[in-house]
Amino acid sequence: MLRKLHLQMTIFCTLITGAILLALSLLCLFAARNSVQENNYASFSKELAVLLANLQSQPYLSHQWLGQMQEEHHLKIYLYNNGEPLFYETFHDEEESSVLPRQVLDDARLRLELDIFQNTGGQRILHEEFPFQEYYASVGYLELKGGRLGFVILYPLAGQLRELRLLGLAILAADLTALLLLSLFAWFFTGRLLVPIAKAREKQNHFIAAASHELRTPLGVMLSGLESMEKCETAADRRHFAAIIRQEGHRMKRLMGDMLLLASSDSQRLSLHLTTIQPDELLLECYERYEALAEGHRIRLSFSLPQDPLPDCVWDRECILQILSILLDNALSYTPAGGRVHLSLSRQKDGKILFGVTDSGPGIPASERTLIFERFYRADPSRADKSHFGLGLATAKELVDAHRGRIWVLEGIQPDLSGAAFWVELSQHVPSVHEPVKHIGPHRRKNVGQ
């Protein structure tokens, strides 16, 4: 499908750019033709003026002089002395001398109502210029001492036509070359445009496959539990399988919630409910939620707060709690009994708020520190349990991105916390906030716990 779309986009881009190129080429050709015609007509007018001045100044006309004039000025000259043609047999072939000038004179009579053999009012010089077939023509007469000298002077346009023909061929060759280059560029450019689509499609297929796999497992457990309940003879056994089904149902509900949140983020429909809150209150609330769980796993959970009061921040309270809960849940899951997990909160020099979750677990290899934020990715698949789907960190990253913050992971920074160290950096206010800010109850603060 993408190959077909790639080809269609390439053809479309090539046709559009080709049409624009053709239109511009025609405009350039039209302008060049006008320029060539103007230049040629100016050259003809200049040569004609020189020739007429020479004809007026010559005491007599010789074959040699007329031949020289024709050759120097690139003209064809036909002269009439008191209506009689002169020098045809010397300068022009018989057919040309009898046909071509007569056609020009007839055209001048019809087009300009000009007859050089009739009395036109006693002017000493009279001439008119007009295009005729493949020539610029000038028809007129000179009043000399020996009588009236009529003339038909033709300026061949073969050079102009050849120049225009060569120009058209050059533009055509340039257009074909440009079209070929444009088609190659369109193929490469549209291919680059489709790369994100191909990657998104690949990720989507992977997401669907992984989600189907994750959903199939609890669904299979629930179906087998139902079958077992139907065969149970005692109420205790039925309660046992009902608890299993309920547990798997909650697991599916949690998975579906994560998937819906990620889908909302992908469609840019993830909305934040912003409130004015204290960062230390969020950290303390998260600490209290997981304190009992840490004790049950025989893990020491501690926290640290800055000595100076922190400013109010405008965040989505539930989203920040979810981010910290995901990080704490992962830390407690991968930290062995007897280990330690530490929560930290600080304010940086630029005013941003920094949350930290550090543990003494096995850590995360440097090669996997960017991959762990992808969906359904587990740094250690062999240690995956039913409570983790590989969506937690992806969800946390989407929520951090929604707050225009950033999240990253490093190695532990203390000897007794040498595992993974997750950091979440947030601005005090979410940029481009359009929702009204709500205020919640009075601030409270606990002492630093170690």
C-alpha positions in Angstrom: 0.0 0.0 0.0 2.8 2.4 0.9 4.6 1.6 -2.3 1.6 2.4 -4.3 1.1 5.6 -2.4 4.8 6.5 -2.9 4.4 6.0 -6.6 1.2 8.1 -6.8 2.7 10.9 -4.8 5.8 10.9 -7.0 3.6 11.1 -10.2 1.4 13.8 -8.7 4.4 15.9 -7.6 6.1 15.4 -10.9 2.9 16.4 -12.9 2.3 19.5 -10.7 5.9 20.7 -10.9 6.0 19.8 -14.6 2.9 21.8 -15.3 4.4 24.8 -13.4 7.7 24.4 -15.2 5.9 24.2 -18.6 3.9 27.4 -17.9 7.1 29.2 -16.9 9.0 27.9 -19.9 6.2 29.1 -22.2 6.3 32.5 -20.6 10.1 32.7 -21.0 9.8 31.6 -24.6 7.1 34.2 -25.3 9.3 36.9 -23.7 12.4 35.7 -25.6 10.5 35.6 -28.9 9.3 39.2 -28.4 12.8 40.3 -27.4 14.3 38.6 -30.5 11.7 40.1 -32.8 12.2 43.6 -31.3 16.0 43.2 -31.7 15.6 42.1 -35.3 13.2 44.8 -36.2 15.5 47.4 -34.6 18.4 46.0 -36.7 16.2 46.1 -39.9 15.3 49.7 -39.2 18.9 50.7 -38.6 20.1 49.0 -41.8 17.2 50.5 -43.8 18.0 54.0 -42.6 21.6 53.6 -43.7 20.6 52.2 -47.0 18.1 55.0 -47.8 20.6 57.6 -46.8 23.1 56.1 -49.2 20.6 55.9 -52.0 19.8 59.6 -51.5 23.5 60.5 -51.5 24.6 58.4 -54.5 25.0 60.4 -57.8 24.5 57.2 -59.7 23.8 53.5 -58.9 26.2 50.8 -60.0 25.9 47.1 -60.0 28.9 46.8 -57.7 27.6 49.3 -55.2 24.2 47.7 -55.0 25.8 44.2 -54.5 27.9 45.6 -51.8 24.8 47.2 -50.1 22.9 43.9 -50.2 25.8 41.9 -48.8 26.8 44.4 -46.0 23.2 45.0 -44.8 21.8 41.5 -45.4 19.0 42.9 -47.5 17.3 42.1 -50.8 16.9 45.3 -52.9 14.4 45.8 -55.7 14.5 49.2 -57.5 12.1 50.8 -59.9 13.1 53.9 -62.0 9.9 55.7 -62.9 8.0 52.5 -62.6 10.5 50.3 -64.5 12.4 47.6 -62.6 16.2 47.8 -62.5 19.0 45.3 -62.1 16.9 42.2 -61.6 19.0 40.1 -64.0 22.2 40.9 -62.0 21.1 40.5 -58.4 18.2 38.1 -58.3 17.1 35.0 -60.2 14.4 35.5 -62.7 11.6 33.8 -60.8 12.2 35.7 -57.6 12.6 39.0 -59.3 9.2 38.6 -61.1 7.1 37.1 -58.2 8.4 38.2 -54.8 8.5 42.0 -55.2 5.1 41.9 -57.0 3.6 40.1 -54.1 5.1 42.6 -51.7 3.7 45.5 -53.7 0.3 43.9 -53.9 0.3 43.4 -50.2 1.2 47.0 -49.6 -1.7 48.2 -51.8 -4.2 46.0 -49.9 -2.8 46.4 -46.4 -1.5 50.0 -46.4 -3.2 51.5 -49.5 0.2 52.4 -50.7 1.1 52.5 -54.4 4.6 53.7 -55.1 3.9 54.2 -58.8 1.0 56.6 -58.2 1.3 60.3 -57.3 1.0 60.4 -53.5 1.2 64.2 -52.8 4.7 65.2 -53.8 6.6 64.0 -50.8 10.4 63.7 -51.4 10.6 60.4 -49.6 7.9 57.9 -48.5 8.2 54.4 -47.2 6.2 52.0 -45.0 7.4 48.9 -43.2 5.5 45.7 -42.4 6.1 42.0 -41.9 5.7 39.9 -45.1 6.0 36.1 -44.9 9.6 35.4 -43.8 10.7 39.0 -44.2 10.5 42.5 -42.9 9.5 44.6 -45.9 9.9 48.2 -46.7 8.0 49.7 -49.7 8.5 53.3 -50.8 10.1 55.8 -53.1 12.7 58.6 -53.3 12.2 61.7 -55.4 15.6 62.3 -57.1 16.8 64.6 -59.9 16.4 61.9 -62.5 12.9 61.1 -61.4 11.2 58.8 -58.9 13.1 55.8 -57.6 10.8 53.2 -56.2 12.1 50.4 -54.0 11.1 47.2 -52.3 13.6 46.2 -49.6 13.3 42.9 -47.8 15.1 41.8 -44.6 15.2 38.0 -44.3 14.0 36.5 -41.0 15.6 33.1 -41.5 18.2 34.0 -38.8 15.4 35.0 -36.4 13.5 31.9 -37.0 16.6 29.7 -36.6 17.4 31.5 -33.3 13.9 31.0 -32.0 13.9 27.4 -33.1 17.2 26.8 -31.3 15.9 28.6 -28.2 12.8 26.5 -28.2 14.9 23.3 -28.5 17.2 24.5 -25.7 14.2 25.2 -23.4 12.6 21.9 -24.3 15.9 20.1 -23.4 16.2 22.0 -20.2 12.5 21.2 -19.3 13.0 17.5 -20.0 16.2 17.5 -17.9 14.5 19.4 -15.1 11.5 17.1 -15.2 13.7 14.1 -14.9 15.5 15.7 -11.9 12.2 16.7 -10.4 10.8 13.2 -10.7 13.9 11.8 -8.9 13.7 14.5 -6.2 9.9 13.8 -5.9 10.6 10.1 -5.5 13.3 10.7 -2.8 11.3 13.5 -1.1 8.0 11.6 -0.9 9.9 8.5 0.2 11.3 10.6 3.1 7.8 11.9 3.9 6.5 8.3 4.1 9.2 7.1 6.5 7.4 8.4 9.6 4.1 6.9 8.3 5.8 3.5 7.7 7.4 3.7 11.2 4.0 4.7 12.7 2.3 1.8 10.9 5.0 -0.6 12.1 4.6 0.6 15.6 0.9 0.4 15.3 1.1 -3.2 14.2 3.5 -4.0 17.0 1.2 -2.3 19.5 -1.9 -4.2 18.3 0.0 -7.5 18.4 1.4 -6.8 21.8 -1.9 -5.6 23.2 -3.6 -8.7 21.8 -1.1 -10.9 23.4 -1.4 -9.1 26.8 -5.2 -9.2 26.6 -5.3 -12.9 25.6 -3.5 -14.0 28.7 -5.9 -12.7 31.4 -8.8 -13.5 29.1 -7.6 -17.1 28.9 -7.2 -17.3 32.7 -10.7 -15.9 33.2 -12.3 -18.4 30.8 -10.5 -21.4 32.4 -11.5 -20.1 35.8 -15.1 -20.0 34.7 -14.9 -23.5 33.5 -13.3 -24.6 36.7 -16.0 -22.8 38.8 -18.7 -24.8 36.9 -17.1 -28.0 38.1 -16.5 -26.9 41.7 -18.5 -28.7 44.3 -17.6 -26.5 47.3 -18.2 -22.8 47.9 -14.6 -22.3 49.0 -13.3 -23.5 45.6 -15.8 -21.3 43.8 -14.7 -18.3 45.8 -11.1 -19.1 45.0 -11.7 -19.1 41.2 -13.9 -16.0 41.5 -11.0 -14.2 43.2 -8.8 -15.2 40.3 -11.3 -14.0 37.7 -11.7 -10.7 39.6 -8.0 -10.2 39.8 -7.6 -10.8 36.1 -10.5 -8.5 35.4 -8.8 -5.7 37.3 -5.6 -6.5 35.4 -7.5 -6.1 32.1 -9.1 -2.9 33.3 -5.7 -1.4 34.1 -4.3 -2.4 30.8 -7.3 -0.9 28.9 -6.9 2.3 30.9 -3.3 2.6 29.9 -4.1 1.9 26.3 -6.9 4.5 26.2 -4.6 7.1 27.7 -1.9 6.4 25.1 -4.6 6.5 22.3 -5.8 9.9 23.6 -2.2 11.1 23.5 -1.7 9.9 20.0 -4.8 11.7 18.8 -3.8 14.8 20.8 -7.0 14.6 22.8 -5.2 14.2 26.1 -6.6 17.0 28.2 -5.0 18.3 31.5 -7.1 19.4 34.5 -4.8 22.0 35.8 -4.7 23.1 39.5 -2.4 25.1 41.7 -0.5 22.7 43.9 2.6 22.3 46.0 5.2 19.8 44.6 6.2 18.5 48.0 2.5 17.6 48.8 2.5 15.4 45.7 5.7 13.6 46.7 4.5 13.1 50.3 1.1 11.7 49.1 2.9 9.3 46.8 5.2 8.3 49.6 2.3 7.5 51.9 0.6 5.4 49.2 3.6 3.1 48.8 5.0 3.1 52.3 3.1 0.0 53.3 3.8 -1.8 50.1 7.6 -1.1 50.5 7.5 -2.5 54.0 5.7 -5.6 52.7 8.5 -6.2 50.3 11.1 -5.4 53.0 12.4 -2.4 51.0 13.4 0.8 52.7 11.5 3.7 51.2 12.8 7.2 51.9 12.3 10.7 50.6 14.1 14.1 50.7 12.7 17.7 50.3 14.5 21.0 49.8 15.0 23.2 52.9 13.6 26.3 51.1 9.8 26.4 50.4 8.9 25.6 46.8 6.6 27.9 44.7 3.1 26.9 43.7 3.0 25.0 40.4 0.2 24.7 37.9 0.0 21.0 36.9 -2.6 18.2 36.5 -2.5 16.7 40.0 -3.6 13.2 39.1 -1.2 13.1 36.1 1.8 13.9 38.3 0.7 11.4 40.9 0.4 8.8 38.2 3.9 9.6 36.9 5.4 9.2 40.3 3.3 6.1 41.0 4.6 4.4 37.8 8.2 5.2 38.7 7.8 4.0 42.3 5.9 0.9 41.3 8.7 -0.1 38.9 11.4 0.7 41.5 9.7 -1.5 44.1 9.2 -4.3 41.6 12.8 -4.5 40.5 14.5 -3.8 43.8 15.3 -7.0 45.8 14.3 -7.4 49.4 16.6 -5.5 51.7 17.2 -2.8 49.1 16.3 0.8 49.1 14.2 3.2 47.1 14.5 7.0 47.5 12.2 9.8 46.4 13.7 13.3 45.9 12.4 16.7 45.1 14.5 19.8 44.3 14.4 23.1 42.5 16.9 23.8 39.8 18.7 27.1 39.1 16.4 27.9 36.2 13.4 27.5 38.4 12.3 24.1 37.1 11.1 21.4 39.5 13.0 18.1 39.5 11.5 14.8 40.9 13.8 11.8 41.3 13.1 8.1 42.0 16.3 6.1 42.7 16.6 2.5 43.6 19.3 -0.1 44.5 18.0 -2.6 41.9 19.9 -4.1 39.0 19.8 -0.9 37.0 19.2 -0.4 33.2 21.9 -0.9 30.6 22.9 2.2 28.7 21.8 0.6 25.4 18.2 0.3 26.7 17.7 3.6 28.4 15.9 5.1 25.4 14.0 1.9 24.5 12.3 1.5 27.9 10.0 4.4 27.2 8.5 2.5 24.1 5.2 0.8 24.5 5.2 -2.9 25.6 9.0 -2.8 26.0 10.5 -4.6 29.0 14.2 -4.2 29.9 14.2 -7.7 31.2 11.4 -9.8 29.7 12.4 -12.8 31.7 11.5 -10.9 34.9 8.1 -9.6 33.6 5.2 -10.4 35.9 1.5 -10.0 35.5 1.4 -6.6 37.1 3.5 -5.0 34.3 2.6 -4.8 30.7 5.4 -2.6 29.4 3.1 0.4 29.2 4.0 2.2 32.4 7.0 4.2 31.4 5.4 4.9 28.0 2.4 6.3 29.8 4.6 8.3 32.1 6.5 9.8 29.2 3.2 10.8 27.5 2.0 12.5 30.6 5.4 14.3 31.1 5.3 15.4 27.4 1.8 16.7 28.0 3.2 19.0 30.7 6.0 20.1 28.3 8.6 18.5 30.6 11.1 15.7 30.1 11.9 12.3 31.7 15.1 10.4 31.5 17.0 7.6 33.3 20.6 7.3 34.5 22.6 5.0 36.7 22.3 5.4 40.5 24.2 8.4 41.9 24.9 7.0 45.4 26.7 3.8 46.5 23.6 2.4 48.2 21.4 3.5 45.3 23.4 2.1 42.4 20.4 0.9 40.4 18.2 3.0 38.1 17.7 6.7 38.7 14.6 8.2 37.0 14.3 12.0 36.7 11.3 14.1 35.8 11.8 17.8 35.0 8.8 20.1 34.9 8.3 23.8 34.5 6.3 25.6 37.3 3.6 26.4 34.8 2.5 24.4 31.8 3.1 26.6 28.7 0.1 27.6 26.6 -2.4 27.0 29.3 -6.0 28.0 28.3 -8.0 26.3 31.1 -9.0 28.2 34.3 -6.7 27.5 37.3 -8.3 26.0 40.3 -7.0 26.3 43.9 -7.1 23.5 46.4 -6.9 23.5 50.2 -4.1 24.8 52.5 -0.6 23.6 52.0 0.9 21.1 54.4 4.5 20.0 54.8 6.3 17.2 56.5 9.8 16.9 57.7 12.3 15.3 55.5 12.3 11.5 55.9 15.4 9.4 55.3 
